[in-house]
Amino acid sequence: MRRLALLLLASSFLAGCLNGGSYPQTYARAACASLFECVNNDEIDTWLNYDDVDDCESDVQSSIEDSADYDAWEEGDLEFNVDNADACIDEAAEIRNDSDCGSMNALTFLVDASTEECGEVYE
């Protein structure tokens, strides 16, 4: 519980500094922390091929930074929507409060973590 409180405090501090460049890492931290708290590590390894939280964070951050939307944002063709980014990060962090956290499977986690706002961070 203490770890969750510290993570939420850190997330709210980072939210004030959130920008298009910091979003990929901030989102990766929130999503991967929830993933490893809510889903069995063997299932994570089998379905997502992450050995640990650091492996997950690196991959999730890279996937955002390698996306066409992120590239377009870097080129100035898209805007960063901080409200959508905050909502997306909050949703990823809140999964830890779901009643099935600890017993959810990887598919359930991925569905819970996917929101409309996450797809509209760079628009």
C-alpha positions in Angstrom: 0.0 0.0 0.0 2.9 2.4 0.8 4.4 1.7 -2.6 1.1 2.6 -4.3 0.8 5.8 -2.3 4.4 6.8 -3.3 3.7 6.0 -6.9 0.5 8.1 -6.9 2.3 11.0 -5.3 5.1 10.8 -7.9 2.5 10.6 -10.7 0.7 13.7 -9.5 4.0 15.6 -9.2 5.0 14.5 -12.7 1.6 15.4 -14.1 2.4 19.1 -13.5 5.4 18.7 -15.8 3.8 16.4 -18.3 4.5 17.3 -21.9 4.7 15.4 -25.2 8.3 14.4 -24.6 7.8 13.1 -21.0 4.5 11.4 -21.7 5.9 8.1 -23.1 8.1 7.4 -20.0 5.4 8.6 -17.5 2.7 6.4 -19.1 5.1 3.4 -19.3 5.8 3.7 -15.6 2.2 3.8 -14.6 1.0 1.0 -17.0 3.9 -1.4 -16.2 3.6 -0.9 -12.4 -0.1 -1.8 -12.7 0.6 -4.7 -15.0 3.1 -6.3 -12.7 0.9 -5.7 -9.7 -2.3 -7.1 -11.2 -1.2 -9.9 -13.6 0.7 -13.0 -12.7 4.4 -12.7 -13.8 4.3 -16.0 -15.6 1.4 -14.8 -17.7 3.2 -11.5 -18.4 6.3 -13.4 -19.6 4.3 -15.9 -21.7 1.9 -13.4 -23.4 3.9 -10.1 -23.4 7.5 -11.4 -23.1 8.4 -9.0 -20.3 10.9 -10.3 -17.8 10.4 -7.5 -15.3 9.0 -4.0 -14.9 12.1 -2.4 -16.4 11.8 -4.5 -19.6 8.1 -3.5 -19.8 8.8 0.2 -19.3 11.5 0.2 -21.9 9.3 -1.5 -24.5 6.1 0.5 -23.8 8.1 3.8 -23.9 9.8 2.8 -27.2 6.5 1.8 -28.8 5.1 5.2 -28.1 8.2 7.0 -29.2 8.4 4.9 -32.4 4.8 5.6 -33.3 3.7 7.7 -36.3 1.8 10.0 -34.0 4.8 10.7 -31.9 6.9 11.4 -35.0 4.3 13.8 -36.3 4.2 15.5 -32.9 8.0 15.9 -33.0 7.7 17.4 -36.5 5.1 19.9 -35.3 2.3 18.3 -37.3 0.3 17.2 -34.2 -0.4 18.8 -30.9 0.0 17.2 -27.5 -3.3 16.9 -25.5 -2.3 17.0 -21.9 -5.9 16.3 -20.7 -6.0 13.1 -22.7 -2.5 12.2 -21.6 -3.4 12.7 -17.9 -6.6 10.6 -18.3 -4.7 7.8 -20.0 -2.0 7.7 -17.3 -4.7 7.9 -14.5 -6.6 5.0 -16.1 -3.4 2.9 -16.2 -2.6 3.7 -12.6 -6.2 3.1 -11.4 -6.2 -0.5 -12.7 -4.5 -1.4 -9.4 -7.8 -0.4 -7.6 -9.9 -2.9 -9.7 -11.4 -5.7 -7.7 -9.7 -8.3 -10.0 -6.2 -6.8 -9.6 -4.0 -9.7 -8.6 -6.1 -12.2 -10.5 -6.6 -10.6 -13.9 -5.1 -12.0 -17.0 -3.1 -10.1 -19.6 -6.0 -9.7 -22.0 -8.2 -8.2 -19.3 -5.4 -5.8 -18.3 -4.9 -4.7 -21.9 -8.6 -4.0 -22.4 -8.8 -2.1 -19.1 -5.7 0.0 -20.0 -7.1 0.9 -23.4 -9.1 4.1 -23.4 -10.2 6.5 -26.1 -8.0 9.2 -24.6 -4.9 7.1 -24.9 -5.4 7.0 -28.6 -5.8 10.8 -28.7 -2.8 12.0 -26.8 -1.1 13.3 -30.0 -3.8 14.8 -32.2 
